[in-house]
């Protein structure tokens, strides 16, 4: 009985301190607050400064693959310590990288930060799922919710620190906080030993830790369902990624007060975080694909309303798209592990996350091409609606593939 209680406590400690470390992987999402200070100090162009953000997203995927492989084959602590050290060093060194040439900043805030974050992100999600095998949606939802909450709490903190102490001191303060977070996580996080999960739970489906075929990454990428899953993520994220950078501007251009536009983004951030937990937790009971279908239908509706509805509805659509983004990001870790198994879930999800990288690069290219060709934002929103609909079709193909596989 005492051992069961200890094991039960352990999995929640892993969840709490894992979420604390994942909280800081939301750092790139508030780069827009730092960007004016970096430009003022260095003389960079907007394009040069924005590249810091995009580079971190691309290398984030590579870090997920490497960290996931280390976690699956060796020990999650190795991935946490290595990735955490890289992440911390990248931010501390960013304080020294603010020079007329942005190359060093591309290396520190861009490449190294993304890679270090990725190693932590997939490792913690995968480990948490292994401790909650019958509630993978809940466990991964808690983790990714922490990522979504970063902007809500740290944006005002960073804004105050930037205004009072400058960007270099802010990097040093945040970098130190990041270091503390992964050190605490590394103390508790480990894979469950044989029988520990069964001893830690109270019943239900928790005992099915490695039920079904456990795909290696090489086996996974040879299946059609992997590409259906990848395409669902890619096209499902594009609507949010084309709207998010322009969410305040679009509202104000349509006559909505600046205060309302800012409030909408703040409420959207809360909804983003809430759906990251609520949707995958609900999916544990009602099914992951059906929950994701609801999200994609909502995304199509939001994009179409941005085109045809009165301008006052724009604010509602912005909040709805933030919620849809959270639902997608919260659902995919558990959906991926439910399809390809838990044993290699860390590295496998890293490959699935190539959908995020491609979507991140595609979204600004779509917006710039459309607006640069003389068309207005309604055309961009139309492309967003089509993209969400395409994602829905790929999800149906994935569902069909899974049903055919079960019949064999």
C-alpha positions in Angstrom: 0.0 0.0 0.0 2.8 2.4 0.9 4.6 1.6 -2.4 1.4 2.2 -4.4 0.9 5.6 -2.7 4.5 6.6 -3.4 4.1 5.6 -7.1 0.9 7.5 -7.3 2.6 10.6 -5.9 5.5 10.3 -8.2 3.5 10.5 -11.4 1.8 13.8 -10.2 5.2 15.2 -9.3 6.4 14.4 -12.8 3.3 16.1 -14.2 3.8 19.3 -12.0 7.5 19.8 -12.5 7.3 18.7 -16.1 4.6 21.3 -16.8 6.8 23.9 -15.1 9.7 23.2 -17.4 7.3 23.1 -20.5 5.9 26.5 -19.4 9.1 28.2 -20.6 9.0 26.6 -24.0 6.3 29.2 -24.8 9.1 31.9 -24.8 9.3 32.4 -28.6 5.6 33.3 -28.7 6.3 36.6 -27.0 9.2 37.6 -29.3 7.0 40.4 -30.7 7.4 42.2 -27.4 11.2 41.9 -27.5 11.5 42.7 -31.2 11.2 46.5 -31.0 13.9 46.7 -28.3 16.2 44.5 -30.3 15.7 46.6 -33.4 16.3 49.8 -31.5 19.5 48.5 -30.0 20.9 46.9 -33.2 19.3 48.6 -36.1 18.0 45.4 -37.6 15.1 45.5 -40.1 11.7 43.9 -39.2 12.4 41.0 -41.5 15.8 40.3 -39.9 14.4 40.5 -36.4 11.4 38.2 -37.2 13.8 35.5 -38.5 14.7 34.8 -34.9 11.2 33.6 -34.3 10.9 31.4 -37.4 14.3 29.8 -36.9 13.4 28.7 -33.4 10.3 26.9 -34.7 12.2 25.0 -37.4 14.9 23.7 -35.1 12.3 23.0 -32.4 11.2 20.0 -34.5 14.7 18.7 -34.9 15.2 18.9 -31.1 12.0 16.9 -30.6 13.3 14.1 -32.8 16.7 14.0 -31.0 15.3 14.4 -27.5 12.6 11.8 -28.2 15.1 9.3 -29.4 17.3 9.8 -26.3 14.2 9.5 -24.0 12.9 6.4 -25.7 16.2 4.5 -26.0 18.1 5.7 -22.9 16.8 7.9 -20.2 14.6 11.0 -20.1 16.9 12.7 -17.6 19.7 12.8 -20.2 17.4 14.6 -22.7 16.1 17.0 -20.1 19.6 18.0 -18.8 21.1 18.3 -22.3 18.2 20.1 -23.8 17.7 22.3 -20.7 21.4 23.3 -20.7 21.2 24.2 -24.4 17.9 26.2 -23.9 19.3 28.1 -20.9 22.6 28.9 -22.6 20.8 30.1 -25.7 18.9 32.8 -23.8 21.8 33.8 -21.6 24.0 34.1 -24.7 21.3 36.1 -26.5 22.1 39.0 -24.1 25.6 39.1 -25.7 24.4 38.5 -29.3 22.7 41.9 -29.8 25.1 43.2 -32.5 24.6 45.0 -35.8 24.8 41.7 -37.5 21.9 39.4 -36.5 23.9 36.2 -37.2 24.8 35.5 -33.6 21.2 36.1 -32.5 20.0 33.6 -35.2 22.3 31.0 -33.6 21.4 31.7 -30.0 17.7 32.8 -29.8 16.9 31.0 -33.0 18.7 27.7 -33.6 19.9 26.8 -30.2 16.8 27.9 -28.3 14.5 25.9 -30.7 16.6 22.8 -30.5 17.0 22.8 -26.7 13.2 23.4 -26.2 12.4 20.6 -28.6 14.5 18.1 -26.6 12.6 19.0 -23.4 9.2 19.2 -25.0 8.7 15.8 -26.5 10.6 14.1 -23.6 8.3 15.5 -20.9 5.1 14.8 -22.9 6.2 11.2 -23.7 7.3 10.4 -20.2 4.1 11.8 -18.7 2.0 9.7 -21.0 3.8 6.6 -19.9 2.8 7.3 -16.3 -0.8 7.9 -17.4 -1.3 5.4 -20.2 -5.1 5.3 -19.9 -5.3 9.1 -19.6 -2.8 10.2 -22.2 -5.0 13.0 -23.3 -5.2 14.4 -19.7 -1.4 14.1 -19.1 -0.3 15.6 -22.4 -3.0 18.2 -22.1 -1.7 19.4 -18.7 1.8 19.6 -20.2 0.9 21.6 -23.4 -1.5 23.8 -21.4 1.6 25.0 -19.5 3.2 26.0 -22.8 0.0 27.9 -23.8 -0.1 29.8 -20.5 3.4 31.3 -20.9 2.3 34.4 -22.8 -0.5 35.2 -20.4 1.8 35.3 -17.4 5.2 36.2 -18.9 4.2 38.8 -21.5 3.4 41.5 -18.8 6.4 40.5 -16.7 8.7 40.7 -19.8 7.1 44.0 -20.9 7.8 45.6 -17.4 11.3 44.3 -17.3 12.1 45.4 -20.8 10.9 48.9 -20.1 12.7 49.2 -16.8 16.0 47.2 -17.3 16.3 46.7 -21.1 16.5 43.6 -23.3 19.9 42.3 -22.2 19.0 42.2 -18.5 15.6 40.6 -19.4 17.4 37.8 -21.2 19.6 37.2 -18.2 16.6 37.1 -15.8 14.5 34.8 -18.0 17.4 32.6 -18.8 18.1 32.0 -15.1 14.4 31.1 -14.5 14.6 28.6 -17.4 17.6 27.0 -15.8 15.8 26.5 -12.5 12.8 25.0 -14.3 14.6 22.2 -16.1 16.9 21.4 -13.1 13.7 20.8 -10.9 12.2 18.7 -13.7 15.3 16.6 -14.1 15.1 15.6 -10.4 11.7 14.0 -10.7 11.3 12.9 -14.3 12.0 9.3 -15.2 10.3 6.4 -17.1 8.2 4.1 -15.0 9.8 0.8 -14.1 8.0 -2.5 -14.8 4.8 -2.7 -12.8 5.0 0.8 -11.4 2.2 2.2 -13.5 -0.1 -0.6 -12.6 0.7 -0.1 -8.9 0.2 3.6 -9.1 -3.3 3.6 -10.6 -6.7 2.7 -9.3 -8.1 0.8 -12.2 -9.7 1.4 -15.5 -7.7 1.3 -18.7 -4.4 2.3 -17.1 -2.8 -1.2 -17.3 -2.7 -1.1 -21.1 0.7 0.6 -21.2 2.0 -1.0 -24.4 -1.2 -2.3 -26.0 -1.1 -2.9 -29.7 1.8 -2.6 -32.2 4.6 -0.3 -31.0 5.9 1.4 -34.1 9.5 2.5 -34.4 10.0 5.8 -36.4 11.3 3.8 -39.4 8.1 1.7 -39.4 5.9 4.7 -38.8 7.1 6.8 -41.8 6.4 3.8 -44.1 2.7 4.0 -43.2 0.0 6.0 -45.0 -1.6 7.0 -41.6 1.6 8.9 -40.7 1.3 11.1 -43.7 -2.5 11.6 -43.1 -1.7 12.6 -39.5 1.1 14.9 -40.6 -1.2 16.6 -43.2 -4.0 17.0 -40.7 -1.7 18.9 -38.4 -0.1 21.0 -41.1 -3.3 22.2 -42.8 -5.1 22.5 -39.4 -2.6 24.9 -38.0 -2.4 27.3 -41.0 -5.6 29.2 -40.3 -4.5 30.2 -36.9 -0.9 31.0 -38.0 -2.1 33.3 -40.8 -4.6 35.1 -38.4 -2.6 35.3 -35.2 0.1 37.9 -36.2 -2.6 40.1 -37.6 -5.4 39.5 -35.0 -5.2 43.0 -33.4 -4.6 44.8 -36.7 -7.5 43.2 -38.5 -9.9 44.1 -35.7 -8.8 47.7 -35.5 -9.0 48.0 -39.3 -12.6 46.9 -39.1 -13.4 49.7 -36.6 -13.1 47.7 -33.4 -11.6 49.7 -30.5 -8.0 49.0 -29.6 -8.9 48.1 -26.0 -11.4 45.5 -27.3 -8.9 44.1 -29.8 -6.2 43.6 -27.0 -8.8 42.1 -24.7 -9.8 39.6 -27.4 -6.2 38.4 -27.8 -5.9 38.0 -24.0 -9.1 36.1 -23.8 -8.0 34.1 -26.8 -4.8 33.1 -25.0 -6.8 31.8 -22.1 -9.1 29.8 -24.4 -6.0 28.5 -26.1 -4.7 27.2 -22.8 -8.1 25.9 -21.7 -8.7 23.8 -24.8 -5.2 22.3 -24.6 -6.4 20.5 -21.5 -10.1 20.2 -21.9 -10.2 18.7 -25.4 -7.7 15.9 -25.0 -9.1 15.1 -21.6 -12.6 14.8 -23.1 -11.0 12.7 -25.9 -9.9 10.1 -23.4 -13.6 9.3 -23.0 -15.4 10.2 -26.3 -12.6 9.6 -28.9 -9.7 11.7 -30.2 -10.8 11.9 -33.8 -14.3 13.1 -33.1 -13.0 15.9 -30.9 -10.5 16.9 -33.6 -13.3 17.0 -36.2 -15.2 19.5 -34.0 -12.2 21.7 -33.8 -11.6 21.7 -37.6 -15.3 22.4 -38.3 -15.1 25.4 -35.9 -11.9 26.6 -37.7 -13.7 26.5 -41.1 -16.7 28.4 -39.7 -14.4 31.0 -38.0 -12.5 31.7 -41.2 -15.7 32.0 -43.3 -17.3 34.3 -40.8 -14.2 36.6 -41.0 -15.1 37.0 -44.7 -18.9 37.3 -44.6 -20.0 38.3 -41.1 -20.4 41.9 -39.7 -17.1 43.4 -38.5 -18.2 43.1 -34.8 -18.1 39.3 -35.2 -14.3 39.5 -36.0 -13.5 39.6 -32.3 -15.5 36.4 -31.7 -13.7 34.7 -34.6 -10.3 35.7 -33.2 -11.1 34.1 -29.8 -12.5 31.0 -31.5 -9.3 30.5 -33.6 -7.1 30.7 -30.5 -9.3 28.0 -29.0 -9.0 25.9 -32.1 -5.2 26.2 -32.1 -5.1 25.1 -28.5 -7.3 22.1 -29.3 -5.1 21.0 -32.1 -1.9 21.4 -30.1 -3.4 19.6 -27.1 -4.8 16.7 -29.1 -2.0 15.6 -31.3 0.5 14.1 -28.7 -2.1 11.6 -27.4 -3.5 11.0 -30.9 -0.1 10.2 -32.2 0.7 7.8 -29.3 -2.7 6.1 -29.6 -2.0 5.3 -33.3 1.7 4.4 -33.2 2.1 3.2 -29.6 3.7 4.5 -26.4 7.1 2.7 -26.5 8.7 5.1 -29.1 6.2 8.0 -28.7 8.9 10.6 -28.0 10.8 10.3 -31.3 7.6 9.5 -33.2 5.9 12.7 -32.2 9.0 14.6 -33.1 8.5 13.5 -36.7 4.8 14.3 -36.6 5.7 17.8 -35.5 7.2 18.5 -38.9 3.7 19.6 -39.6 4.2 22.5 -37.3 7.4 23.5 -39.0 6.0 23.4 -42.5 2.8 25.3 -41.3 4.9 28.0 -39.6 6.9 28.6 -42.7 3.9 28.4 -45.0 1.6 30.8 -43.2 3.7 34.0 -43.7 4.5 33.0 -47.2 0.7 32.7 -48.0 -0.1 36.1 -46.4 2.8 37.9 -48.0 2.1 36.5 -51.4 -1.7 37.3 -51.3 -1.3 40.8 -50.0 1.7 41.5 -52.2 -0.4 40.6 -55.2 -2.9 43.3 -54.4 -5.6 41.1 -52.9 -7.2 41.9 -49.5 -7.3 39.9 -46.2 -10.5 38.2 -47.1 -8.6 36.1 -49.7 -6.2 35.1 -47.0 -9.1 34.1 -44.7 -10.6 32.1 -47.6 -7.3 30.2 -48.0 -7.5 29.6 -44.2 -11.0 28.1 -44.5 -9.9 25.9 -47.4 -6.9 24.8 -45.4 -9.0 23.8 -42.4 -11.4 21.9 -44.7 -8.4 20.0 -46.3 -7.2 19.1 -42.8 -10.7 17.7 -42.1 -10.5 15.6 -45.2 -7.1 14.2 -44.3 -8.5 13.4 -40.8 -11.3 11.4 -42.5 -8.7 9.5 -44.5 -6.8 8.8 -41.3 -10.0 7.5 -39.6 -10.7 5.3 -42.6 -7.2 3.9 -42.6 -7.4 3.1 -39.0 -10.8 1.3 -39.4 -9.4 -0.8 -42.3 -6.4 -1.7 -40.2 -8.7 -3.0 -37.4 -10.6 -5.2 -39.8 -7.4 -7.0 -40.8 
